[in-house]
Amino acid sequence: MEILGTVIGITIKSLIFIVGMFLAAAYLTLVERKFAGHVQQRPGPLHVGYHGLLQPIADALKVLTKEDLVPDNADKFLFYLASLLAFVPSIMILAVVPFGEPFEIFGFTIYPYISDVNVGLLLALAFGSISLYGVIFAGWASNSKYPMIGGLRKAAVLIGYEVALGFAIAGPIMQAGTFSLKGIVEAQQGLWFIIPNILAFVVIIFAVLAETGRTPFDVQEAEAELVGGYVTEYSAMKFGLFPLAEWYIATFVLSAITVILFFGGWNPLPLLGWLPIPGMVWFFLKLFAVFMFFLWVHWTLPRYRVDQITELAWKVMLPLALANIFIVAIWIMIFG
Amino acid sequence: MTGYFALVLFFIAATIVGVALLVINRLLAPKIPDPMEGYTYECGVPLYDKTSHISLEQKYYLLGLLLVLFDLEAAFVLPWAAIFKAVAQISAGFIFFEMFIFLFILILGYVYAWKKGALQWQ
């Protein structure tokens, strides 16, 4: 009976996290579209609800009631599997992200995370890599030129940044001495890991932009060249899962990982620890700031060419990540 | 073990939600067949090649090979990083030079790949 209780408890909690993430992602679309609108000096969504507040619901209904098309030439099983493979791994990262310390409400202890495994960071990295299969399968299964090229480009870009990312996370791990994301936050109660990991931070910013396909690195769907990239043949909810997973869920959780690695997670800002603000609020403030930074980059910069991006990954980001390991090793040996 | 168990349950829940979204779409959406709706996207002209499953360019293969190499190296660096602080308090020089001999060999391979032009997007 005890096991059954645990199973039901965890399942309900998982569903709360997933549904919460869906609602957050829905409203992040509105945030992004409003932001993009004002960047480009237009109002953005305006007519559904007050200043477009109901726009995400209208979008969700629209994407759910569109005809479910599969091209004749496509590999039907892979075609459906691809959108699941893009969506499930990105939301799986959410399971290892801790949003705060356990707290008590009405006598119940509430853990604001699904699981705190001691290899949390490695799992996050692994799920990030698996979501790449969604893109490749989408390109291959569509059996059409544009999705194929888009999928391959994204794969080539991602594997370059994957390597740099692997070496860049070594810096914070060296300072914290653990892979557990909770442990990493607890190790930052003094100085945040942005010092001396500034090089790793730069690498991770680039890697997140590449992994979520945001603009300087959105070669996979470069709309002027590839129509819609790997989602060209997709329609309805199969299509909806791709931008939802990549642009919103992945950006959100990877921003959370960035905050945890470099900005002290739910620790308060320096010199502001006396304010009566709970840790989770600090965490979401920082998370939102990092998320808005990615949006800012996305809607400001033009797109790079794919050869420039892969060469940047291998020739600049990888040496930077290695140099970061060296710097952090010396830092630890001097300051302990 | 509860941590991994929770991960498995979360995975199942996420998959069910994903599948449910696709199924709901299939149930709600209208089906209005059109003779050309299953046609592969092209700019309004008939398809020249019926399939896009062609042989890939060599550059992708080379990058994939490099990924296997360097990701394995990263897998060796990460456990070292996890114990670095603890061991550095006992004998800092040992753990430092141990890894930097390893990284030096890695960098030699990296420089070789660079000079051979493997990092070039051909």
Interface residues (C-beta under 8 A of the other chain):
Chain A: T6 V7 I10 T11 S14 L15 F17 I18 V19 F22 V63 L64 T65 K66 E67 D68 L69 V70 P71 D72 N73 Y80 S83 L84 F87 V88 I91 M92 A95 V96 I114 S115 D116 V117 N118 L122 L123 W140 S142 N143 S144 K145 Y146 P147 M148 L152 A155 A156 I159 G160 E162 V163 G166 F167 I169 A170 G171 I173 M174 Q175 G177 T178 F179 V227 T232 E233 A236 M237 K238 G240 L241 V306 D307 T310 E311 W314 K315 L318 L322 I325 F326 A329 I332 M333 G336
Chain B: T2 G3 Y4 F5 A6 L7 L9 F10 F11 A13 A14 T15 V17 G18 V19 L21 L22 I24 N25 R26 L28 A29 P30 K31 I32 E37 G38 Y39 T40 Y41 E42 D49 K50 T51 S52 H53 L56 K59 Y60 L63 G64 L66 L67 F70 D71 A74 A75 V77 L78 A81 A82 I83 F84 K85 A86 A88 Q89 A92 F96 M99 F100 L103 I107 Y110 W114 L119 Q120 W121
